[in-house]
Amino acid sequence: MTVLAAGLALLGSLFFALGAALQQSEAVSAGRPTLRHLARRPRWLLGGLAIGVGTALHVLALRYGPLTIVQPMGVASLLFALPCAAALGRRRPRPGELAAAAVIAVGLIGLVTVVPQHTGDPRLSTGGAVTLLAGAATVALALWVAARQAPPAGRAVLLALAAGVLYGATATLTRVLVYGNWEFWFLLAVPLPALIALALLQRAYAVGHFGVAFAALQVADPLTAVAFGALLLGEPLPTGVASTLTALAAAALTAGGTVALARTTPLSPHIR
């Protein structure tokens, strides 16, 4: 069952990466990278379908294997995404891109594996849900404002980080919904941050630095979910000297790889 879970998670990562690459390609070439305009483009919609399939496979993998096995496999989407994007752009991925992405992947795997599994049912009060949404919105807004004054690579990173924070908040709220410990308005609140995150991510893709934008998303999403899980749901964080040192080393690898990827990823000629 563990092998099956790992295989499903890897296949899901491939679909997720392909969908992201398709959507980035369309966002770059679109006259206006807004959801209203992109939703009229078949390849962008196909990318959304691929992302949906990848997400479904990831959820299915969690039914057959533990989080500690499935989540690291999801990091492979970063390694799959760069060759997919390069193929769509009719070029070969650069060795520096793949090396930087591999460093980020190792760092993310390290961060994911040191987080202890939470065995209890997650519960979130009304006040906690408001804090979750308001906190994510505040951070995302600050990143969006900073992105307006940043150079292209920095703009892509900041917009993708903002999207990742909102996706992480959505994932935290969804986790509560799955376990049935929620109020009706939680269900109504879930789509809003997800839609805003999707719009921000298309803006990040439209800048042209796909590799670093996708990497920033992959970093911000799980780390935000872990942070909110610890602060609002009572989920555990790494303890002990070994786990702490591993987490710090993994964070350093992730940050260093992201900076390197920003310097190596080619910029599309279509800059928004």
N, C-alpha and C positions, 0 to 999 in steps of 0.2 A: 504493500500500500504506500509506503514511503517513496519507493521508486516511481510509482504511478503519480503521486503528488508532485514530485520534482519534475517529472516529464510534462505534466499538465501546466505547471507554473512556467517552465521554459517555453512551451508552445504559446502560452498566454503572453509572455514577454515579447515574443516574436511578432505576434499580431499587434500588440500595443505599440511596438517600435515602428512597424510598417504604417500604422494609422497616424502616428505622430509625424512621420516623414511626409506622408501624403498631405496632411493638413498644413505643414510648414511650406511645402512646395506651392500650394494654392494661396496661402497667406502672402507669400513673397510676390507672387505674380498678380494678385488681385489689385485692382485700382484702389479700393478701400477695404482694408482687412477688418471689417465689422462683421458680426455674426449674421446680420441681415443679408449682406452681399455674399458672404462665403456660403451660406446655406443654399444659394442658387447654383453652386458649382458642384457637379457630380463627383469629382474626385475628392473634394473636401468631405462630402457626405460619405463617400466610400471609406475615407480615413476614419470618420466617426464610427462607422459600422465595425471596422477592424478593431478600434479601441474598445468598443462594446464587447466584441467577441473575446478579446484579450482579458478584459475585466471579468467576464463570466467564467473563463477558464481558470483564472486566479482564484475566484471564489470557490469553484469546484475543487481546486487543488486543496483548499483549506479543509474540505470535508474529509479528505483522505490522508492528510499529513499535518504535522504540527507547524505552528507559526515559525519556529526556528529553522525549519527546512524550506518552507514555501517562500517566506519573505526575501531571503537572500537570492533565490532564483529570480525574483522579480527585478532585481538589480541588473540582470542580463539585458533588459530592454535597452539600457544605455549603450551596451556594446553592439546590439543589433541595430540600433537606430542610425548610427553613423554610416555604416555601409548602405543601408536603405536610402538614406538621404543623398549619399554620394551617387548611388545608381540613378536616382531620379534626376539628379543634376548632371548626369552623364560625365562623371569624373571618378577617379579612384580615391578612396579615403587615404588621407595622409598618415604615414606611420606615427607622426607626433600626436595626431588626433586620437588614434587607437590606443597609444601608450598612455596618454592622459586619461582617457575614458577608463582604461583598465585600473589605473591608480584610484580613480574615484569609486569604481565598483568595489575594489578591495576595501576601501575605507567605509563605504556604506554597509558592506557585509559585516565588517567588524562592529559597526555601530548597532546594527540590527541584532546580531547574535549575543551581545552583552546585555541586552534589555531582558530582564526576567519575564517569563510568561505570567499573565494574570489569570487566576483560576476562578475568581468570583464574578458575579453578574455586575456589569457596569450600571451605575445609577446616576442620574443627573437631575437636579432640581430645576425649577423654573429660573431661579436666580443664576444657577450655574450655566444654563443654556444661554441666558442673556449675556453673561460674562464671556462665554465662549465666542458668541457671534460678534459682540462689541469689540473684544480684544483682537480677533482676527481681522475685522474690518478696519480698525485703527492702524494695525501694522501694515496691512495691504495698502491703505491710503497713503501712509508715510512713504512706502516703497514706490508707489506710483508717482508721487510728487517728486521724489528724488530722481526717478527715471527720466523725467521731463528735461532735466538739466545735464544728464549723463551722456558720455560719448556712446557710439553704437554698441560696443560690446557690453559696457556697463548697463546701458538701457535694457538690452536683452536679458541680462542677469537679473536686474531689479524687477522687471515686469514678470519674469518667470518665478522669482521668489515670491512676489505678491500672489501670483496664481497658486503656487504651492502651499502658501499659508492658508488660503481659502479652501483649497482641496483638503488639506489636513484637518481643518475645522469641520468640513463636510464629512470626512471619514469618521471623526470622533462622534459626531452626532448620529451618523448612520449606525455606528457600533451600538449605541444606546438603543436605537430603534429596533435593531435586529433582536435584541434581548427582551424587548417588550416593556422596558421600564421608561415610559415616556408619556407626555401629554400630547393632545391632538395637534396643537400648534407647532410642535417639533416637526411633524410631518410636512406641514406647510412651509416651514422655514428652510428645509434642506435644499430645495432647488435654487434658491437665490444666491448663496455664496458659490455654488457650483457653476451657475451661469456666468456670474461675474468673473470667476476664475478662468472659465473657458474664453471669455472675451479678452482678458488680459494676456492669456497665453498666446492667442492669435496675434496680438500686437507684438509680443516678444518674438514670435516666429517671423513676423514680417520684417524685422530689423535685418535678418539674414544670418545671424550667428546661431545656427540651429544647435550645434553640439553643446555649446555652453548654456544656451537657454534650456535645453532638455535636461542637462546635468543639474542646473539650478533647481528645476522642478523636482527632479528625483531626490535631491537633498532636502528641500524645504518641506515637501509633503509628509514623508514619514517622521521627520524630526518634530514638526508641528504637532502631528498626531500623538507622538510619544509625550511631548511636553504637556499638551492638554489632558492626555490620559492620566499623567502623574498629578497634575494640579487639580483637576476637577473630578476625575473618576477614581482616584486613589490607587492607580496602577503603580507597580514598583519600578524604581530606577536601579541601575547597577550599583552594587555595594561591594566593598572590599577593595583592597589595594590593586589586585590583579585586574579586576573588571574596570576600575577607574583608569588605570594606566592604558588598558586596551582601548577604552573609549576615547581617551585623549589622543592616542596615536592614530586611531581610525579617523578622528575628526581632523587631525593635521593632514593626513593623506587626502581626505576628501577636499579640504580647502586648497591644498597645493595642486591637486589634480584639476580642480575647477579653474584656478588661475592659469595653469598651463594650457588648458583647453581653450580658454578665452584668447590666448595668444596664437594658437595654432589653427583654430577653426577658420576656414575661409569665409569672407564676408560676401554675401550675395550682392550683385550690382543693383538690385532693387531695394533701396533703403527707405524706410518710412520714418 
